[in-house]
Amino acid sequence: MAEPDAGSDPRSDPGPEAGSDSESEPVGVRLQKVLAASGIASRRGCEELMSAGRVEVDGEVVTRLGVRVDPETALIRVDGKRLPTASRHVYVVLNKPRGVVSTMADPQGRRTLSDLVADRPERLFHVGRLDTDTEGLILLTNDGEFAHRMAHPSFGVLKTYVAEVTGPVTGKLGRELRAGVTLEDGPVSVDGFRVIEAGGRRAIVEVVLHEGRKHIVRRLLAQVGHPVQRLSRTAIGPVRVGDLRAGRHRELTRSELGALLDETGL
């Protein structure tokens, strides 16, 4: 984090003058300008946030309005929430319909994720996979390190699924899943479970876990006697499907991306 400009008016940011010597220009960008560019508030509103002690840079509360930062590296928080740094990377959330293959290309000519984001100019790749018969949220990005950390179970990013299963579902099922179930490739336990709807031979349940093994939800529920009839991923960490229609996509919001960067230690 750079010091304030000596002798400058901390409430103004005229920018470099035409023909000025770039070597003598201050390093970095004024913090309030970085905040305003992120959409937090107007420039004046961002100055008020700083004066109130609500802004941190690299772990330090910043109230001086002349402070300059590198927008690509500074770790900025407003009211404790991470503000993503300026980046050339993009982060897209897609609501994958059933029947779409979780690849960007398919030699068999089946519909793929790339068909659903064909309007994007970037070269994207998917973060993890969903079964062809599973619908719901999947992330796409051009940030390799983000993709690796999001997919790796050691970072503990929770995924939420809603499953229609064969019933009836008893009260002990949640305790059994939380205690852990042994599959052919090792034990697995859920981070959360609840029954949404139960009625005779059909039930709808919600399963939360950070595991990413192939067909993990289907195998887990089949193992405890409740085969999945239909499955949807409804959330990844703080990102929820909401009213995003099947086949549509959007970019992560600033707060969603900030939370995921924190969860994965980026």
NORZIUR-V396572 format. One record per backbone hydrogen bond with DSSP energy under -0.5 kcal/mol. CO is the residue of the C=O (numbers start at 1). NH is the residue of the N-H. Records with the same first field share a line. If there is no record, write none. Layout:
# NORZIUR-V396572
CO: NH  NH
This chain:
# NORZIUR-V396572
2: 68
5: 8
8: 10
9: 12
17: 20
20: 22
21: 24
22: 25
29: 69
30: 33  34
31: 35
32: 36
33: 37
34: 38
35: 38  40
36: 39
42: 46
43: 47
44: 48
45: 49
46: 50
47: 51
48: 52
49: 54
50: 53
54: 79
55: 62
56: 77
57: 60
60: 57
61: 63
64: 67
66: 5
67: 31
68: 2
69: 29  71
70: 73  74
71: 86
74: 76
75: 58
76: 83
77: 56
78: 81
81: 78
82: 84
83: 76
90: 142
91: 252
92: 140
93: 250
94: 96  138
95: 247
96: 136
97: 100
101: 103  113
103: 113  114
106: 109
111: 101
112: 115  116
113: 116  117
115: 118
117: 120
122: 124
125: 141
126: 128
127: 139
131: 134
132: 99
133: 231
135: 233
136: 96
138: 94
139: 127
140: 92
141: 125
142: 144
143: 147
144: 148
145: 149
146: 150
147: 151
148: 152
152: 155
153: 156
156: 158
158: 237
159: 209
160: 234  235
161: 207
162: 232
163: 165  205
164: 229  230
165: 203
168: 170
170: 173
172: 176
173: 177
174: 178
175: 179
176: 180
177: 190
181: 183  188
183: 186
186: 183
188: 181
192: 208
194: 196  206
197: 204
199: 202
201: 167
202: 199
203: 165
204: 196  197
205: 163
206: 194
207: 161
208: 191  192
209: 159
213: 216
215: 219
216: 220
217: 221
218: 222
219: 223
220: 224
221: 226
222: 225
227: 166
230: 164
231: 135
232: 162  234
233: 137
234: 241
235: 160
236: 239
238: 240
239: 236
241: 244
243: 245
245: 248
248: 95
250: 93
253: 257
254: 258
255: 259
256: 260
257: 261
258: 262
259: 263
260: 264
261: 266
262: 265
